[in-house]
């Protein structure tokens, strides 16, 4: 049980709704914890959902065993949460459901496509998912109640490290902490006016019925993320991740209406309101990015040279330079640091693009690069200064260089042991039934032991 106690406490929300449309023949109860039942279809749907998320390559051995264990764990935690009078308010549950539904809509492209795939209206889908979300939240609250106060001491970290076989110690490639100040060159006024005119011409063609908005988006939009679906996005008024100017302009529109040309940090847009229901909206947009000439790039390089001089003269720090001048909103709040997908500021060479690798190869720690011209992840021209705060040498895991990483693993191991012990104590207190067809699952041995005296 120890290795997978933290596996899925809940999965398959959307596909549970689909399964209700297409019932599995001869579905049956495969387990019970108290009055909570687990169906064979629950396990199958959870596995299929995991695969659909692109994670099938890391499915555990005997996935039915592991996923049933995850379901049993969740049911037990939910029952204990109820005993401990833990609750989740309807407002909090609605917020979680709304956030999940918005994620589904973004993934499938529109509310209509989501409803078609799920075979349900949004209201029906939310109601179908409500109990699953309530269970997941209660289980999370109970697990937090058990584990939130668990701490780790330096002595325990050392002991944990000493028990790792030497041939199992991880080898770390060189890791760097890299910060950047990014400035996007601004198009000159004449170019911007020309592109604005192009967009107004498209607006006239659409409003006159000569052209379809989605057809022009496919042909001319500079937003590659939505060219294939005619420039369509689903918005919700509670989202905070959109450009404020774009977002405000979109929600001023009535259904079918097209906005004037809007300027955002991404470029120039026209926006069409497709449909609106309360705080939710479906819109289309056409993005045009005014081209940048060598004149604007040279001006931006000169500006960054001046910023670099201030830092080199100790007038400001690099971190202050990020806060004062950087255009990159994603990194600005964290000191300009580049991060890995999991949020770590320590990145390896293989996590960088080849252009960045070439620049950093000869850049010394503590030294600021010359201004570098590059294309950002939106394909827009940008110029940046780079600064390496630290660079580790390739090495085998050790307490001096990797204490924080080892301490985190030691803490997770301690939590796993505490949770495992909690289950050993509490499982016998619940009515447990597990279908004999899972008898070969070694990870379920504690559950079978607890169910030995039970009558289904």
C-alpha positions as CSV (number, residue, x, y, z in Angstrom):
1,X,0.0,0.0,0.0
2,X,2.9,2.4,0.9
3,X,4.0,3.1,-2.7
4,X,0.5,4.1,-4.0
5,X,-1.3,5.6,-1.1
6,X,-1.1,9.0,-2.8
7,X,-2.5,7.6,-6.1
8,X,-5.8,8.8,-7.4
9,X,-8.2,9.8,-4.7
10,X,-10.7,10.7,-7.5
11,X,-10.8,10.5,-11.3
12,X,-13.1,10.1,-14.3
13,X,-15.5,13.0,-13.7
14,X,-16.4,13.7,-17.3
15,X,-16.3,10.1,-18.4
16,X,-18.5,9.0,-15.5
17,X,-21.2,11.3,-17.1
18,X,-20.6,9.6,-20.4
19,X,-20.8,6.2,-18.9
20,X,-24.2,7.0,-17.6
21,X,-25.3,7.4,-21.2
22,X,-23.8,4.0,-22.2
23,X,-24.2,1.6,-19.3
24,X,-21.7,-1.2,-19.1
25,X,-23.5,-4.5,-19.4
26,X,-23.4,-6.7,-16.3
27,X,-21.9,-3.9,-14.2
28,X,-21.6,-4.9,-10.5
29,X,-20.5,-3.8,-7.1
30,X,-16.9,-4.7,-6.6
31,X,-16.3,-3.1,-3.2
32,X,-18.0,-1.4,-0.3
33,X,-16.7,0.8,2.5
34,X,-19.5,1.3,5.0
35,X,-22.5,2.4,2.9
36,X,-20.3,3.6,0.1
37,X,-20.2,1.4,-3.0
38,X,-17.7,1.0,-5.8
39,X,-18.8,-0.3,-9.2
40,X,-16.7,-2.1,-11.7
41,X,-17.5,0.6,-14.2
42,X,-16.1,3.2,-11.7
43,X,-12.7,1.5,-12.0
44,X,-12.8,1.1,-15.7
45,X,-13.9,4.7,-16.3
46,X,-11.1,5.9,-14.0
47,X,-8.5,4.0,-16.0
48,X,-9.9,5.2,-19.3
49,X,-9.9,8.8,-18.1
50,X,-6.3,8.4,-17.0
51,X,-5.4,7.2,-20.4
52,X,-7.2,10.0,-22.1
53,X,-5.2,12.5,-20.2
54,X,-2.1,11.1,-21.9
55,X,-0.8,9.3,-18.8
56,X,-1.2,5.7,-20.0
57,X,2.6,5.3,-20.3
58,X,2.9,5.5,-16.5
59,X,-0.1,3.3,-15.5
60,X,0.8,1.2,-12.5
61,X,1.2,-2.5,-12.8
62,X,-2.2,-4.2,-12.5
63,X,-4.1,-0.9,-12.9
64,X,-7.4,-2.3,-11.7
65,X,-5.9,-3.2,-8.4
66,X,-4.3,0.2,-7.9
67,X,-7.4,2.1,-9.0
68,X,-9.7,0.1,-6.8
69,X,-7.3,0.8,-3.9
70,X,-7.5,4.5,-4.7
71,X,-11.3,4.3,-4.6
72,X,-11.3,2.4,-1.3
73,X,-9.0,4.9,0.2
74,X,-11.2,7.8,-0.9
75,X,-14.4,6.1,0.5
76,X,-12.7,5.5,3.8
77,X,-11.5,9.1,4.1
78,X,-14.9,10.4,3.2
79,X,-16.6,8.3,5.9
80,X,-14.0,9.5,8.5
81,X,-14.5,13.1,7.3
82,X,-18.2,12.7,8.0
83,X,-17.4,11.3,11.5
84,X,-15.1,14.3,12.1
85,X,-17.9,16.7,11.0
86,X,-15.9,18.0,8.1
87,X,-18.0,19.9,5.5
88,X,-17.8,21.7,2.2
89,X,-20.1,24.6,1.5
90,X,-22.4,24.7,-1.5
91,X,-20.6,27.9,-2.7
92,X,-17.2,26.2,-2.5
93,X,-18.5,23.2,-4.3
94,X,-20.1,25.3,-7.0
95,X,-16.8,27.2,-7.5
96,X,-14.9,23.9,-7.9
97,X,-17.5,22.6,-10.4
98,X,-17.5,25.8,-12.4
99,X,-13.7,25.8,-12.6
100,X,-13.7,22.2,-13.8
101,X,-16.4,22.9,-16.4
102,X,-14.5,25.9,-17.7
103,X,-11.4,23.6,-18.0
104,X,-13.5,21.1,-20.0
105,X,-14.8,23.9,-22.3
106,X,-11.3,25.2,-23.0
107,X,-10.2,21.6,-23.8
108,X,-13.0,20.8,-26.2
109,X,-13.2,24.3,-27.7
110,X,-16.8,25.3,-26.9
111,X,-19.8,24.7,-24.6
112,X,-21.7,23.1,-27.5
113,X,-18.9,20.5,-28.1
114,X,-18.6,19.6,-24.4
115,X,-22.4,19.1,-24.2
116,X,-22.3,17.0,-27.3
117,X,-19.5,14.8,-26.0
118,X,-21.0,14.4,-22.5
119,X,-24.5,14.0,-23.8
120,X,-25.7,16.4,-21.1
121,X,-26.4,20.1,-20.7
122,X,-23.9,22.0,-18.5
123,X,-26.4,22.0,-15.7
124,X,-26.9,18.2,-15.9
125,X,-23.2,17.7,-16.2
126,X,-22.5,19.7,-13.0
127,X,-25.2,17.8,-11.1
128,X,-23.7,14.5,-12.2
129,X,-20.3,15.6,-11.1
130,X,-21.4,17.2,-7.8
131,X,-21.2,14.1,-5.6
132,X,-17.8,13.0,-7.0
133,X,-16.4,16.5,-6.3
134,X,-17.9,16.5,-2.8
135,X,-16.3,13.2,-2.0
136,X,-12.9,14.3,-3.4
137,X,-13.0,17.5,-1.4
138,X,-14.0,15.7,1.8
139,X,-11.3,13.1,1.3
140,X,-8.7,15.9,0.7
141,X,-9.8,17.6,3.9
142,X,-9.5,14.5,6.0
143,X,-6.1,13.7,4.5
144,X,-5.0,17.2,5.4
145,X,-6.3,16.8,8.9
146,X,-4.2,13.7,9.3
147,X,-1.0,15.0,7.6
148,X,-0.9,18.8,7.8
149,X,1.0,18.9,11.1
150,X,3.6,16.4,10.0
151,X,7.1,17.9,10.1
152,X,10.6,16.6,9.3
153,X,13.8,17.2,11.3
154,X,17.3,17.4,10.0
155,X,18.1,14.2,11.9
156,X,15.2,12.4,10.1
157,X,16.4,13.7,6.7
158,X,19.9,12.4,7.4
159,X,18.5,9.0,8.5
160,X,16.3,8.8,5.3
161,X,19.3,9.6,3.1
162,X,21.5,7.1,4.9
163,X,19.0,4.4,4.1
164,X,19.0,5.0,0.4
165,X,21.2,2.4,-1.3
166,X,24.3,4.1,-2.8
167,X,23.6,2.7,-6.2
168,X,20.1,4.2,-6.1
169,X,21.2,7.8,-5.5
170,X,20.0,10.0,-8.3
171,X,22.4,11.6,-10.7
172,X,21.7,15.3,-11.3
173,X,22.7,17.0,-14.5
174,X,24.0,20.6,-14.3
175,X,21.1,22.8,-13.1
176,X,20.9,26.6,-13.6
177,X,18.9,29.4,-12.0
178,X,18.3,31.8,-14.9
179,X,16.6,35.2,-14.7
180,X,15.6,37.4,-17.6
181,X,14.4,40.9,-18.4
182,X,12.2,40.9,-21.5
183,X,11.1,43.8,-23.6
184,X,8.9,43.6,-26.6
185,X,9.7,46.1,-29.3
186,X,6.7,48.4,-30.1
187,X,5.6,48.7,-33.7
188,X,5.8,52.2,-35.1
189,X,2.7,54.2,-35.4
190,X,2.3,54.0,-39.2
191,X,2.6,50.2,-39.2
192,X,0.0,50.0,-36.4
193,X,-2.4,52.3,-38.2
194,X,-2.1,50.2,-41.4
195,X,-2.9,46.9,-39.5
196,X,-5.8,48.7,-37.8
197,X,-7.1,49.6,-41.2
198,X,-6.9,46.0,-42.3
199,X,-8.9,44.8,-39.3
200,X,-11.6,47.5,-39.9
201,X,-11.8,46.3,-43.5
202,X,-12.4,42.7,-42.3
203,X,-15.1,44.0,-39.8
204,X,-16.9,45.7,-42.7
205,X,-16.8,42.6,-44.9
206,X,-18.2,40.5,-42.1
207,X,-21.0,42.9,-41.1
208,X,-22.0,43.3,-44.8
209,X,-22.3,39.6,-45.1
210,X,-19.6,39.3,-47.7
211,X,-17.4,37.1,-45.5
212,X,-17.7,34.9,-42.5
213,X,-15.8,35.8,-39.3
214,X,-14.5,32.3,-38.9
215,X,-13.3,32.1,-42.5
216,X,-11.2,35.3,-42.1
217,X,-9.8,34.1,-38.8
218,X,-8.6,30.9,-40.4
219,X,-7.0,32.9,-43.3
220,X,-5.5,35.9,-41.5
221,X,-5.4,35.5,-37.7
222,X,-1.9,35.5,-36.1
223,X,-3.2,33.4,-33.2
224,X,-2.1,29.9,-34.1
225,X,-4.0,28.4,-31.2
226,X,-7.4,29.1,-32.7
227,X,-6.9,29.4,-36.4
228,X,-8.3,25.9,-37.0
229,X,-11.5,26.6,-35.1
230,X,-12.3,30.0,-36.6
231,X,-10.8,32.0,-33.8
232,X,-13.1,30.7,-31.1
233,X,-12.6,30.9,-27.3
234,X,-14.8,30.2,-24.3
235,X,-14.6,32.9,-21.6
236,X,-15.9,33.2,-18.0
237,X,-16.1,36.5,-16.2
238,X,-14.2,35.1,-13.2
239,X,-11.1,34.1,-15.2
240,X,-8.2,36.3,-14.3
241,X,-5.7,35.0,-17.0
242,X,-6.9,37.1,-19.9
243,X,-5.5,40.4,-21.1
244,X,-7.7,43.0,-19.3
245,X,-8.3,45.2,-22.4
246,X,-9.3,42.1,-24.5
247,X,-11.5,40.7,-21.7
248,X,-13.3,44.0,-21.0
249,X,-14.0,44.6,-24.7
250,X,-15.4,41.1,-25.2
251,X,-17.9,41.3,-22.4
252,X,-19.2,44.7,-23.6
253,X,-20.5,43.0,-26.8
254,X,-24.0,41.7,-27.5
255,X,-24.6,38.4,-29.3
256,X,-23.5,38.8,-32.9
257,X,-21.9,42.1,-32.4
258,X,-18.3,42.8,-33.5
259,X,-16.0,45.1,-31.5
260,X,-13.9,48.0,-32.8
261,X,-10.2,47.3,-33.1
262,X,-8.8,46.4,-29.6
263,X,-5.2,46.7,-28.6
264,X,-3.9,44.2,-26.1
265,X,-0.4,43.1,-25.1
266,X,-0.6,40.4,-27.8
267,X,-1.4,42.8,-30.7
268,X,-4.6,44.1,-32.4
269,X,-7.9,42.3,-32.4
270,X,-11.5,42.4,-33.6
271,X,-13.8,40.3,-31.4
272,X,-17.3,38.8,-32.1
273,X,-19.7,37.7,-29.4
274,X,-21.0,34.3,-30.5
275,X,-23.2,33.5,-27.4
276,X,-23.6,34.7,-23.8
277,X,-25.1,33.0,-20.8
278,X,-24.6,34.8,-17.5
279,X,-20.9,34.9,-16.8
280,X,-20.0,32.5,-19.6
281,X,-19.4,33.6,-23.2
282,X,-18.2,32.2,-26.5
283,X,-16.3,34.6,-28.7
284,X,-14.3,34.6,-31.9
285,X,-11.4,36.9,-32.5
286,X,-8.9,37.8,-35.2
287,X,-5.5,38.8,-34.0
288,X,-3.0,40.8,-36.1
289,X,0.5,41.4,-34.8
290,X,1.9,44.6,-36.3
291,X,5.3,43.6,-37.8
292,X,8.5,44.9,-36.1
293,X,11.2,46.4,-38.1
294,X,15.0,46.6,-37.4
295,X,14.5,50.2,-36.3
296,X,12.3,49.1,-33.3
297,X,14.6,46.2,-32.5
298,X,17.7,48.5,-32.4
299,X,15.8,50.9,-30.2
300,X,14.9,48.1,-27.8
301,X,18.5,46.8,-27.7
302,X,19.6,50.3,-26.8
303,X,17.1,50.5,-24.0
304,X,18.3,47.2,-22.6
305,X,21.9,48.3,-22.8
306,X,20.9,51.3,-20.6
307,X,19.2,48.9,-18.1
308,X,22.3,46.7,-18.1
309,X,24.5,49.6,-17.4
310,X,22.4,50.6,-14.3
311,X,22.6,47.0,-13.0
312,X,26.4,46.8,-13.7
313,X,26.8,50.2,-11.9
314,X,24.8,48.8,-8.9
315,X,22.2,51.6,-9.3
316,X,19.6,48.8,-9.3
317,X,19.7,45.1,-8.8
318,X,18.7,42.6,-11.6
319,X,15.6,41.7,-9.6
320,X,14.6,45.4,-9.5
321,X,15.3,45.6,-13.2
322,X,12.8,42.8,-13.8
323,X,10.2,44.5,-11.7
324,X,10.7,47.9,-13.3
325,X,11.1,47.0,-17.0
326,X,10.2,43.5,-17.9
327,X,7.2,42.9,-20.2
328,X,7.0,39.2,-19.4
329,X,4.0,38.9,-16.9
330,X,4.6,35.2,-16.4
331,X,8.1,35.7,-14.9
332,X,7.8,39.2,-13.6
333,X,6.3,38.2,-10.2
334,X,9.0,35.6,-9.5
335,X,12.1,37.8,-10.2
336,X,12.2,37.0,-13.9
337,X,13.2,33.3,-13.3
338,X,12.7,30.7,-15.9
339,X,10.9,27.7,-14.5
340,X,10.2,24.0,-15.2
341,X,6.7,22.8,-15.8
342,X,6.4,21.9,-12.1
343,X,7.4,25.5,-11.1
344,X,11.0,24.9,-10.0
345,X,13.5,27.6,-10.8
346,X,16.2,25.0,-11.2
347,X,16.3,24.0,-14.9
348,X,18.6,21.7,-16.8
349,X,20.0,22.1,-20.3
350,X,17.5,19.7,-21.9
351,X,14.6,21.8,-20.6
352,X,15.8,24.9,-22.6
353,X,15.5,25.7,-26.2
354,X,18.6,25.4,-28.3
355,X,19.1,29.2,-28.8
356,X,19.0,29.7,-25.0
357,X,21.5,26.9,-24.5
358,X,23.9,28.5,-27.0
359,X,23.8,31.8,-25.1
360,X,24.1,30.3,-21.6
361,X,26.9,28.0,-22.5
362,X,29.6,30.7,-22.3
363,X,27.8,33.0,-19.8
364,X,29.4,33.0,-16.4
365,X,27.5,32.9,-13.2
366,X,26.8,36.4,-11.9
367,X,27.3,38.1,-15.2
368,X,24.6,39.7,-17.3
369,X,24.4,38.9,-21.0
370,X,24.3,41.4,-23.9
371,X,20.8,42.0,-25.2
372,X,19.5,39.0,-27.1
373,X,16.9,39.1,-29.9
374,X,14.6,36.0,-30.0
375,X,11.1,34.9,-30.8
376,X,9.0,34.3,-27.6
377,X,6.5,31.4,-27.2
378,X,3.8,33.4,-29.0
379,X,6.1,33.9,-32.0
380,X,6.6,37.6,-31.2
381,X,9.9,39.4,-31.5
382,X,11.5,40.2,-28.2
383,X,14.8,41.3,-26.7
384,X,16.1,40.1,-23.3
385,X,18.9,40.3,-20.8
386,X,19.9,37.0,-19.2
387,X,21.5,36.4,-15.8
388,X,22.7,33.2,-14.3
389,X,22.3,33.3,-10.5
390,X,23.7,29.8,-9.9
391,X,25.0,26.8,-11.9
392,X,25.6,23.4,-10.3
393,X,28.0,20.8,-11.6
394,X,26.7,17.4,-12.6
395,X,26.8,15.2,-9.5
396,X,25.4,12.3,-7.6
397,X,22.7,13.2,-5.0
398,X,24.2,14.3,-1.7
399,X,23.2,16.1,1.4
400,X,25.3,19.2,0.8
401,X,24.0,20.1,-2.7
402,X,20.6,18.5,-2.6
403,X,19.4,18.9,1.0
404,X,16.0,20.6,0.2
405,X,15.2,17.9,-2.4
406,X,16.1,15.1,-0.1
407,X,14.1,16.7,2.8
408,X,11.0,17.0,0.6
409,X,11.3,13.3,-0.3
410,X,11.9,12.4,3.3
411,X,8.8,14.3,4.3
412,X,6.6,12.6,1.7
413,X,7.9,9.3,2.8
414,X,7.1,10.1,6.4
415,X,3.6,11.2,5.4
416,X,3.1,8.0,3.5
417,X,4.1,5.9,6.5
418,X,1.8,7.9,8.8
419,X,-1.1,7.6,6.3
420,X,-0.4,3.9,5.9
421,X,-0.5,3.4,9.7
422,X,-3.7,5.5,9.9
423,X,-5.4,3.0,7.5
424,X,-4.1,0.0,9.4
425,X,-5.8,1.4,12.5
426,X,-9.0,2.6,10.8
427,X,-9.8,0.1,8.1
428,X,-11.0,-2.5,10.6
429,X,-13.5,0.1,12.0
430,X,-15.4,0.2,8.7
431,X,-17.6,-2.4,7.1
432,X,-15.4,-3.6,4.2
433,X,-16.3,-5.8,1.3
434,X,-14.0,-6.5,-1.7
435,X,-15.1,-8.8,-4.5
436,X,-13.1,-12.1,-4.5
437,X,-12.1,-11.5,-8.1
438,X,-9.5,-9.0,-6.8
439,X,-8.0,-11.6,-4.4
440,X,-4.8,-11.7,-6.3
441,X,-4.2,-7.9,-5.8
442,X,-1.4,-7.8,-3.2
443,X,-2.0,-4.0,-2.6
444,X,-5.5,-4.9,-1.3
445,X,-4.3,-7.4,1.4
446,X,-5.2,-5.1,4.3
447,X,-8.7,-4.5,2.9
448,X,-9.3,-8.3,2.4
449,X,-8.1,-8.9,5.9
450,X,-10.5,-6.3,7.3
451,X,-13.4,-7.8,5.3
452,X,-12.7,-11.4,6.5
453,X,-15.4,-11.3,9.1
454,X,-17.9,-9.3,7.1
455,X,-21.0,-10.7,5.4
456,X,-21.9,-8.9,2.2
